[in-house]
Amino acid sequence: MKTFQKSELSRRGILRGTLAMGVIAAFGAPLLTACGDGGIPAGANAGNASLPTFVKFPGVTADLPGTNAGVTDGYFTYPANPPKTTTGIPGDGKPITVMMPAAGAIPPAPDQNAYAQELNKRLGSELKVAWTPSADWSQKLATTIAGDQLPDVFNLLNETPDFPSMLEAKALDLTPYLAGDAIKKYPALANIPTESWRGAVFNGKIFGLPIPRGITTSRILYRREDILEQLGATAVPTSFAEFLELCETVTEPSKNRWALASLPMTFVQEMYQLPNNWSEHDGAFSHLFEHENMKAALEAGRQLVAAKVVNPDAFASAQAQYKKWFDAGTAVMVEDSLSAWQGFQRRGVAIPGFKMAAYPAPGADGGSGSFWLGDPNHSISAINKKSKDRVETILNVFNWLASPFGTEEDMLRQYGVEGLDYELDGSDPILTDQGTLEIKANPVYLTGSPATLYISQGEDAVRARHDAEEALVPLAVKDASNGLYSATASRTGAQQLKSMEALQNDIVQGRKPVSAWDAGVKDWQGKAGDKMRSEYEEAFAQLKNA
């Protein structure tokens, strides 16, 4: 049984220089899930590489167009008569061996999986996938690397010390094939935003293909608008005091209802304009732990807990339970990644009157707060150096797999075989029970297309999330350490983070005073923080002078 709540310290973490997708401490999510939380920073000297030229795929017209600033394209229905992105068969008839984590249960084997059979047929090369449960992924990858048994393609989303050195030793340098205009040979890959490609560059070389997620890895505070309307509490808070008052108003333990599924420390820290992990000014780096407003945010968190507006079981529960409380109305608000929106909406179809929206953080004392952008990628996929003779075939297959939303290739990759894996309702594909099982074989952690906003049969839901993104994006704050590598963060950051996480939980639950934070920060600085700072500053200077 967990004895602490997974706090914002663990979500944003100090391991931005590692590759810890499934580890809470690294990149914005308490669980490794198919909804896409995670992230992978670019390596040191990322700016020295010629990044791929971005060429937006013309594709299908969005009902609610996004923006270059980060708002996602929204679609009310799946496009009828999807166009093709590619021509011919991308594979060469020989299998491509792949190693990646399973997003949930291991899918049925290809000989029992119509989806996998049709996908392999269309690719022209069988994807021979070695699936590994996400809980075992870190150990499996480490063992495979140590034994020099890596397949043609391997996904990188585990904690890997000295990551750039590992890539230099094991991964093929893709710079000659993808840098600059060379990527135009692969139009679907060229459609991946430049910001995502930065996460595939280490030591000035392109070492992988990104799995782009855009804004969807960012955390937001969801609210059950239908419940708030019933309670006459629809006014949007404009300060922390008003937020606390709202929470107290809607909390009724006798009716098994609390305002908050968990303590939303991201939201609280955004109210106090804290840095999104690391901030940079004139080449000098500072961490959110050190910010003058951090203790004020801790006091605010302590007040929320003391007011008993947080579900009393929150600190012994995990994100999956928070989702259930939100679905059931036991919690009126929950903090989760933006990628969770579709899941909430799909489950909400069975809830009479279900309506959901999201709060942008107000300033603690009025005005605007901020919005912490998550990592633009879930992870990357690298190609084995030993597979250099097949690199163009593999890239052709990846180009097919990265086909954008609304295309014929995307329809097959996302939904499988019509009549078996899905049925059409108008132009919307609706998964069958067979499809729900088989689609787990989707090679979601090889590459992908830019995130889009589509919720089957959910125009109102699409509009609501698009509206939320338009309100959030102008407040966006990036993590200054994105694009930089710290060996200290990679090697010892997780251990030090756990100490800070424990201290935060002691403070917000009233076991220690807020003043205890100062000693904790000093200890963190001595053991990891100051060294990480100097490594990030050095890497930043190298980028600036490149």
C-alpha positions in Angstrom: 0.0 0.0 0.0 1.3 3.4 -0.9 1.7 5.8 2.0 2.1 9.0 0.1 0.3 10.7 -2.8 2.2 11.0 -6.1 3.0 14.7 -5.9 4.0 17.3 -8.4 7.6 16.9 -7.4 7.5 13.4 -8.7 5.7 14.3 -11.9 7.9 17.1 -13.0 10.9 15.8 -11.3 14.6 16.6 -11.6 15.3 13.8 -14.1 14.7 15.8 -17.3 18.1 14.6 -18.4 17.1 10.9 -18.2 14.8 8.7 -20.3 12.4 7.7 -17.5 9.0 7.3 -19.2 7.6 4.7 -16.8 9.2 6.2 -13.7 7.0 8.7 -11.9 10.0 10.9 -11.1 10.7 11.8 -14.6 8.1 13.1 -17.0 4.7 14.1 -15.9 2.7 10.9 -15.2 2.4 8.4 -12.4 1.8 5.5 -14.7 3.1 4.3 -18.1 -0.1 4.2 -20.1 -1.2 4.3 -23.7 -2.7 7.7 -23.2 0.7 9.1 -23.7 2.1 10.6 -20.6 5.8 10.7 -20.5 8.5 12.5 -22.3 12.1 12.4 -23.4 14.5 15.3 -23.4 17.0 16.0 -26.2 20.6 15.4 -25.4 23.5 17.7 -24.9 24.4 19.8 -27.9 21.1 19.1 -29.6 21.4 22.3 -31.6 24.5 21.1 -33.4 22.5 18.8 -35.6 20.6 19.9 -38.7 17.1 19.1 -37.6 14.7 17.7 -40.1 12.8 20.2 -42.2 9.2 20.4 -41.1 6.7 20.0 -44.0 3.1 19.9 -42.8 1.1 17.1 -44.5 -1.9 18.7 -46.2 -4.1 15.9 -45.0 -7.7 16.5 -44.1 -9.2 19.8 -43.0 -9.8 20.1 -39.3 -13.2 21.2 -38.0 -11.5 23.2 -35.3 -8.0 24.1 -36.6 -5.1 24.2 -34.1 -2.3 26.8 -33.9 1.4 26.7 -34.2 1.5 27.8 -30.5 0.3 24.3 -29.5 -3.5 24.1 -29.8 -4.5 20.7 -31.3 -6.5 20.3 -34.5 -10.0 19.1 -33.6 -12.2 16.8 -35.7 -15.9 16.1 -35.1 -16.0 12.9 -37.2 -13.5 10.6 -38.7 -13.1 11.8 -42.3 -15.0 9.8 -44.9 -13.0 8.2 -47.7 -9.6 8.6 -46.0 -6.9 9.5 -48.5 -3.6 7.5 -48.7 -0.3 9.0 -47.5 2.0 6.5 -49.1 2.3 4.5 -52.4 3.3 0.9 -52.8 4.4 -1.4 -50.0 7.1 0.0 -47.7 8.7 -3.3 -46.5 11.1 -5.6 -48.2 9.5 -8.9 -47.3 11.8 -9.6 -44.5 10.8 -9.3 -40.8 11.7 -6.3 -38.7 12.5 -7.2 -35.1 11.1 -4.8 -32.5 11.3 -4.4 -28.8 8.8 -2.2 -27.0 6.6 -2.1 -23.9 3.1 -3.3 -23.9 0.5 -0.6 -23.1 -1.5 -2.9 -20.8 -2.0 -6.6 -21.5 0.2 -8.4 -24.0 -1.8 -8.6 -27.3 -2.8 -11.8 -29.0 -0.1 -13.4 -31.2 -0.2 -12.5 -34.9 -1.6 -16.0 -35.8 -4.6 -15.2 -33.6 -4.8 -11.5 -34.4 -6.5 -10.3 -37.6 -5.3 -6.7 -36.9 -1.7 -7.8 -36.7 -2.0 -9.9 -39.8 -3.5 -7.1 -41.9 -1.0 -4.6 -40.6 2.0 -6.8 -41.5 0.5 -7.5 -44.9 0.1 -3.8 -45.6 3.6 -3.0 -44.4 5.2 -5.8 -46.5 7.5 -6.7 -43.6 6.3 -8.5 -40.5 6.8 -6.6 -37.3 8.2 -9.3 -35.0 7.6 -7.6 -31.7 9.0 -8.7 -28.4 6.4 -7.3 -26.0 7.4 -6.6 -22.4 5.0 -5.5 -19.6 5.7 -1.9 -18.7 6.6 -2.8 -15.1 9.4 -5.0 -16.3 10.6 -2.7 -19.1 13.6 -1.0 -17.4 15.2 -4.3 -16.3 14.4 -6.0 -19.7 16.0 -3.2 -21.7 19.1 -3.1 -19.4 19.6 -6.8 -19.8 19.2 -6.7 -23.5 21.7 -3.9 -23.9 24.2 -5.6 -21.6 23.9 -8.8 -23.6 24.2 -7.0 -27.0 20.9 -8.6 -28.1 19.1 -5.5 -29.3 16.6 -6.0 -32.2 16.4 -3.9 -35.4 14.3 -1.3 -33.6 14.0 -0.6 -29.9 11.9 1.9 -28.0 13.7 4.0 -25.4 11.5 5.0 -22.4 13.3 3.7 -19.4 15.8 5.2 -17.0 19.2 4.9 -18.7 22.3 6.5 -17.1 24.8 8.0 -19.5 22.1 7.8 -22.2 24.1 9.7 -25.0 27.0 7.3 -24.6 24.7 4.3 -24.9 23.1 5.7 -28.1 26.6 6.3 -29.6 27.5 2.7 -28.9 24.3 1.0 -29.9 22.1 3.2 -32.1 22.5 4.2 -35.7 23.1 7.8 -36.5 20.1 8.8 -38.6 21.4 12.3 -39.4 22.4 11.5 -43.0 19.0 10.1 -43.7 16.8 12.6 -42.0 18.5 16.0 -41.4 17.4 19.0 -43.3 15.6 18.3 -46.6 16.6 14.7 -46.6 13.5 13.9 -44.6 11.3 15.0 -47.5 11.8 11.5 -48.8 9.5 10.4 -45.9 6.6 12.9 -45.9 4.8 11.5 -42.9 8.0 11.8 -40.8 8.5 15.3 -42.1 5.1 16.1 -40.7 6.4 15.6 -37.1 7.0 19.0 -35.5 10.5 20.3 -35.1 10.1 20.5 -31.3 9.6 16.7 -31.2 12.8 16.0 -33.3 14.8 17.9 -30.7 14.0 15.1 -28.4 15.8 12.6 -30.7 19.0 14.5 -30.9 22.0 13.7 -28.7 25.6 14.8 -29.1 24.6 16.7 -32.2 23.2 13.6 -34.0 19.7 12.3 -34.7 19.6 9.0 -32.9 15.9 8.1 -33.1 12.4 8.8 -34.3 10.1 10.6 -31.9 6.7 9.5 -30.7 5.1 12.9 -30.7 2.5 13.9 -28.1 2.5 17.7 -28.3 0.5 19.4 -25.6 -1.2 16.2 -24.4 1.5 15.3 -21.9 0.7 18.5 -19.9 -1.3 18.2 -16.7 -4.6 20.1 -16.2 -7.3 20.3 -13.5 -10.5 18.6 -14.8 -13.9 19.6 -13.4 -17.3 17.9 -13.5 -19.3 20.8 -14.9 -22.6 18.9 -14.5 -22.1 18.5 -10.8 -21.0 22.1 -10.3 -24.1 23.2 -12.2 -26.3 21.1 -9.9 -24.7 22.7 -6.9 -24.9 26.2 -8.3 -21.1 26.6 -8.1 -20.2 27.4 -11.7 -18.2 30.6 -11.1 -14.6 30.1 -12.2 -12.2 30.9 -9.3 -10.0 34.0 -9.8 -7.6 33.4 -6.9 -6.4 30.7 -4.5 -8.8 32.0 -1.8 -11.8 31.6 -4.2 -10.5 28.2 -5.3 -10.4 27.1 -1.6 -13.9 28.5 -1.0 -15.2 26.6 -4.0 -13.6 23.4 -2.8 -15.2 23.8 0.7 -18.6 24.6 -0.9 -18.8 21.4 -3.0 -17.3 19.0 -0.4 -19.9 17.0 1.4 -18.5 13.9 3.1 -21.9 12.8 4.2 -22.8 12.4 0.5 -19.4 10.8 -0.3 -18.3 13.8 -2.3 -15.1 15.7 -2.1 -13.9 18.6 -4.2 -10.5 17.0 -5.1 -9.5 13.5 -6.0 -6.0 14.3 -5.0 -3.9 17.3 -4.0 -3.5 19.1 -7.3 0.0 20.5 -6.7 0.7 21.3 -10.4 -2.4 23.5 -10.4 -1.3 25.1 -7.1 2.2 25.8 -8.3 0.9 27.3 -11.5 -1.1 29.7 -9.4 2.1 30.9 -7.8 3.9 31.2 -11.1 6.6 28.6 -10.1 9.0 27.5 -12.8 8.2 24.4 -14.8 11.0 22.4 -13.2 14.0 24.5 -14.3 14.0 28.1 -15.4 16.8 30.0 -17.2 17.8 33.7 -17.1 20.9 35.0 -18.9 22.3 31.5 -18.9 21.8 30.9 -15.2 19.5 28.1 -14.1 17.3 27.8 -11.1 14.9 25.1 -9.9 11.3 25.4 -8.7 12.4 24.0 -5.4 14.4 27.2 -4.9 11.8 29.7 -6.0 10.6 32.3 -3.5 7.0 31.2 -4.0 7.6 27.5 -3.4 6.8 27.8 0.3 3.7 29.8 -0.4 2.5 27.0 -2.7 3.3 24.4 0.0 1.2 26.4 2.5 -1.6 26.6 0.0 -1.4 22.8 -0.4 -1.4 22.4 3.3 -4.6 24.6 3.6 -6.4 22.4 1.1 -5.6 19.2 3.0 -6.4 20.8 6.3 -9.8 22.0 5.0 -10.5 18.3 4.3 -11.5 19.0 0.7 -9.2 16.3 -0.7 -10.5 12.7 -0.7 -9.2 11.2 2.6 -7.9 8.2 0.8 -5.9 10.2 -1.8 -2.5 9.8 -0.2 -2.8 6.0 -0.2 -4.1 5.8 -3.7 -2.9 6.1 -7.3 -4.1 7.9 -10.5 -6.3 5.0 -11.6 -8.3 5.4 -8.5 -8.5 9.1 -8.9 -10.1 8.6 -12.3 -12.7 6.3 -10.8 -13.7 8.8 -8.2 -14.0 11.5 -10.9 -16.1 9.2 -13.1 -18.4 8.4 -10.1 -18.7 12.0 -8.9 -17.0 11.2 -5.6 -14.5 13.8 -6.7 -15.6 17.0 -8.5 -12.1 17.8 -9.7 -9.1 15.7 -10.6 -5.6 16.6 -11.9 -4.5 14.4 -14.8 -2.8 14.7 -18.2 -4.6 16.4 -21.1 -4.3 13.0 -22.9 -6.8 11.6 -20.4 -9.6 13.7 -21.8 -10.8 11.2 -24.4 -10.9 8.4 -21.8 -13.0 10.5 -19.4 -15.4 11.4 -22.2 -15.8 7.8 -23.5 -16.7 6.7 -20.0 -18.9 9.7 -19.5 -21.2 8.6 -22.3 -22.7 6.1 -19.8 -23.2 8.9 -17.1 -26.5 10.8 -17.4 -25.8 14.5 -18.0 -22.0 14.1 -17.9 -20.2 17.3 -18.7 -16.6 18.1 -18.3 -14.3 21.1 -18.6 -10.9 22.3 -17.3 -9.8 25.2 -15.2 -6.8 27.3 -16.2 -4.9 28.3 -13.1 -5.7 31.8 -11.8 -3.0 33.8 -10.1 -2.8 33.1 -6.4 -3.8 36.7 -5.6 -5.7 37.4 -8.9 -4.8 37.7 -12.5 -3.4 34.8 -14.4 -1.4 31.8 -13.3 0.6 29.7 -15.7 0.4 26.4 -17.6 3.3 24.0 -17.5 3.9 22.4 -20.9 4.7 18.7 -20.8 7.3 17.1 -22.9 6.4 17.1 -26.6 7.3 13.4 -27.0 6.4 10.2 -25.3 9.7 8.5 -26.1 11.9 7.7 -29.1 12.6 4.6 -31.2 16.2 3.9 -32.2 17.5 1.7 -35.0 20.3 -0.8 -34.2 23.7 0.0 -35.7 23.8 -3.6 -36.8 20.7 -3.0 -39.0 22.3 -0.2 -41.1 21.9 -2.3 -44.3 18.1 -2.1 -43.8 17.8 1.5 -42.6 15.9 2.8 -45.6 13.4 -0.1 -45.4 12.8 0.6 -41.8 12.4 4.3 -42.4 9.9 3.5 -45.1 7.9 1.4 -42.7 8.1 4.1 -40.0 6.9 6.6 -42.5 3.9 4.5 -43.1 3.3 4.1 -39.4 3.5 7.9 -38.9 0.7 8.6 -41.4 -1.4 11.4 -40.0 -4.9 11.3 -38.7 -7.7 10.8 -41.2 -5.6 8.8 -43.7 -6.2 5.3 -44.9 -3.0 4.1 -43.2 -4.0 5.8 -39.9 -7.5 4.1 -40.0 -5.9 0.7 -40.3 -3.2 1.4 -37.6 -5.6 2.8 -35.1 -8.7 0.7 -35.7 -7.7 -2.5 -37.6 -10.0 -4.4 -40.0 -13.5 -3.2 -40.8 -16.1 -5.8 -39.9 -13.8 -7.5 -37.5 -12.1 -4.9 -35.4 -14.5 -2.0 -36.0 -17.8 -1.1 -37.5 -18.6 2.2 -39.1 -21.3 4.5 -37.6 -21.4 7.0 -40.4 -17.7 7.6 -41.0 -16.8 7.0 -37.3 -15.0 3.7 -36.6 -16.4 2.0 -33.5 -14.2 -0.8 -32.0 -15.8 -4.2 -31.6 -14.9 -6.4 -28.6 -12.5 -8.2 -30.9 -11.0 -5.0 -32.0 -10.6 -3.8 -28.4 -8.5 -6.9 -27.7 -6.5 -7.0 -31.0 -5.7 -3.3 -31.3 -3.4 -3.7 -28.4 -0.9 -4.9 -31.1 -0.8 -1.3 -32.4 2.9 -0.4 -32.6 2.2 2.8 -30.7 5.7 3.0 -29.3 7.5 2.9 -32.6 6.6 6.3 -34.0 3.4 8.2 -34.6 1.8 11.3 -36.1 1.3 14.6 -34.4 -1.5 14.6 -31.7 -5.0 15.4 -32.9 -8.3 15.9 -31.1 -10.9 13.3 -32.1 -13.5 11.7 -29.9 -15.8 9.4 -31.7 -19.4 10.8 -31.7 -18.3 13.6 -29.4 -18.6 17.0 -31.1 -19.4 18.8 -27.8 -16.5 17.0 -26.1 -14.1 18.1 -28.9 -15.3 21.7 -28.6 -14.8 21.6 -24.8 -11.3 20.4 -25.0 -10.4 22.7 -27.8 -11.7 25.6 -25.8 -9.7 24.5 -22.8 -6.5 24.3 -24.9 -7.1 27.8 -26.3 -7.4 29.1 -22.7 -4.3 27.2 -21.5 -1.8 27.7 -24.3 -1.4 31.5 -23.9 -0.2 30.8 -20.3 2.3 28.1 -21.4 5.7 27.8 -19.7 8.3 25.4 -20.9 10.9 23.6 -18.8 14.3 25.2 -19.6 16.1 21.9 -19.2 14.3 20.4 -22.2 16.9 19.8 -24.9 19.7 19.5 -22.3 21.4 16.5 -20.7 22.6 16.2 -17.1 24.6 13.1 -16.1 23.9 13.8 -12.4 20.2 13.9 -13.1 20.5 10.6 -14.9 22.6 8.9 -12.2 21.3 10.2 -8.9 18.4 12.5 -9.5 15.7 9.9 -8.7 17.1 9.1 -5.3 17.2 12.8 -4.3 13.8 13.4 -5.7 12.2 10.8 -3.4 13.5 12.7 -0.4 12.0 16.0 -1.6 8.8 14.3 -2.5 8.6 12.8 1.0 9.3 16.2 2.6 6.6 17.9 0.5 4.0 15.2 1.6 5.1 15.7 5.2 4.5 19.4 4.9 1.1 19.4 3.1 -0.2 16.8 5.5 0.9 18.8 8.6 3.6 16.5 9.9 6.3 19.1 9.4 6.2 22.9 9.2 6.6 24.8 5.9 9.9 26.2 7.2 11.4 22.7 7.0 11.5 23.2 3.2 14.7 25.4 3.4 16.8 22.6 5.0 15.5 20.1 2.5 16.4 22.3 -0.5 19.9 22.9 0.9 20.4 19.2 1.3 19.1 18.6 -2.3 21.4 21.3 -3.7 24.5 19.7 -2.0 23.7 16.1 -3.1 22.4 16.8 -6.7 20.9 20.1 -7.5 24.0 22.3 -7.7 25.7 19.8 -9.9 22.7 19.4 -12.2 22.5 23.2 -12.4 26.1 23.5 -13.6 25.7 20.7 -16.1 22.6 22.3 -17.6 24.2 25.7 -17.7 27.2 24.2 -19.5 25.0 22.4 -22.0 22.9 25.6 -22.5 26.0 27.6 -23.2 27.2 25.0 -25.8 23.8 25.2 -27.5 23.9 29.0 -27.6 27.3 29.1 -29.1 26.8 26.3 -31.6 
